Amino acid sequence: MGEAERDLDAVVVGAGFSGLYMLHRLRGLGLRAAVLEAGDGVGGTWYWNRYPGARCDSESYYYSYSFDEDLQQEWEWSERYPGQPEILRYLDHVADRFDLRRDIRFGTRVAEAAFDADAGRWRLRTTDGERFTARFFITAVGCLSAANVPDIPGLDSFRGRWFHTGRWPHEGVDFTGLRVGVVGTGSTGIQAIPVIAEQARHLTVFQRTANYSIPARNGPMEAAFQREVKDGYEAIRRTQRASTNGHPFDVSERPALSVSEEERRAVYEAAWERGGLRFRAAFADLLTSKEANDTASEFLRAKIREIVRDPATAEKLVPRDHPFATKRPPIDTDYFETYNRDDVTLVDVRETPIVEITADGLRTTAETHALDRLVFATGFDALTGPLLAMDIRGTGGRTLREKWAEGPRTYLGLQVAGFPNMFTITGPGSPSVLTNMPTSIEQHVDWIADCIAHLRERGLERIEATEEAERAWGEHVEEAAHATLLPLAATSWYLGANVPGKPRVFLPYAGGFAAYARRCAEVAESGYEGFIRTAP
Ligand code: NA7
């Protein structure tokens, strides 16, 4: 990319699922666009998260782009749930197939983006001091990309190596013969623990909050099923777009308590056997009625007690302080079974909190655990973290950090009042993290691209959400959350509760994908209600 090309129509930050498709759409509009990407390759989440067992919780055939019929017909998935290397291969293929790399600047981290109101342009500066200007500034930075490493005293003194799962060394890590500690039992820890246990001499898991988990039942993608999917893609995609969370299956219409206990048990057993996130769809009201949810939560608690042989360990693993699926529910391969191994120990750090990390291990109030390697599966500063990691300044030099001091405010999760021509793909206030991501991403990207096309067709140069529309959307996001049980999980990253000092605001839109997409479409069709559009 030469000097002259630094003045662009649009700059996109991030080359994951979002950034790649955004670039493709912008090019289609004839815009001069570039993607700035901190990593040395495409893939975003799937570039960074290379920890053992890293796998998607959506099934491969629908955790994929739908925008190009040839692409979805030609790509062959090998497993029901795609592992990280396979998803990365897919995104590399997409980058090549649509010749995207020539407009992606790798190894480039954006430090600052400031809106120059007089010029009507965004001015970006990278950590290397490079500068770009563009009319449109589009963040495609992901929701779960700012690693949350707990501030435990003594970490610097640890003589072994430590890792965060979201920043995994590309050369891999060999745990053979070593004593390994894993902190965290969210989706990531639950995927990594069984795989690390296979390798390590001894694994100690430090658990703060016990979690529910459903078996994934992963397996090879059978040729017949692959064929069926490819022949049926049109209907599959239609179902995804009409759904609450972007998966191609319907949620049952029956309330959990509308059937006998015996029938309910049979439904849960079948869902458990089938595996995966679909368990949540077993009844209509698992996320809206506490009584209904209790039946699912109890079923899952009983499964843990059944699988884990040592009763004391089983009791530690039984979740008590949040209803099922109010925190993002993990799916697993042999997670609870792993605690039946002699070389795996579970430490409940609520009972015996972590005091410090020493040169040789980790000390709790009860004992010191000698460790050679330490893995933090401690999650992310979700949704706002990656945006606030950049110094973003809107009209009048006001920073996004100041504006969001009490929690994020957006209109539709797509724009922020006071930050004209800035679009946030999968931003806070959008449903994305509660959905199958690519479904949300395609909807966001298409909406943004259509909005830019609309401005250009009419010779307009600026679009900005109004404070009023933003306030009303914020209230609606809050209302939608409280119509569900999701706010009941006090330690959830949905609420920002996993990061010390982060404002407790329910971050995603819980009103469902289809309702959200409909609202976005209505806003566009109404001539961008809630936005101010200005001519030069
Ligand atoms: P999560 O779901 O945020 O899980 C992080 C885990 O780490 C969770 O068990 C936390 O306990 C634990 N944690 C965090 N900080 C600490 C400290 N200081 N001490 C002990 N334990 C701690 O992140 P994941 O990476 O697993 O998953 C993120 C998303 O990626 C997932 O939802 C999918 O969408 C994919 P807590 O529950 O906060 O008590």
Boltz pocket constraint, residues with backbone or C-beta under 6 A from the ligand:
constraints:
  - pocket:
      binder: B
      contacts: [[A, 144], [A, 148], [A, 150], [A, 151], [A, 183], [A, 184], [A, 185], [A, 186], [A, 187], [A, 188], [A, 189], [A, 206], [A, 207], [A, 208], [A, 209], [A, 328], [A, 349], [A, 377], [A, 378], [A, 379], [A, 380], [A, 433], [A, 491], [A, 493], [A, 497], [A, 498]]
      max_distance: 6.0
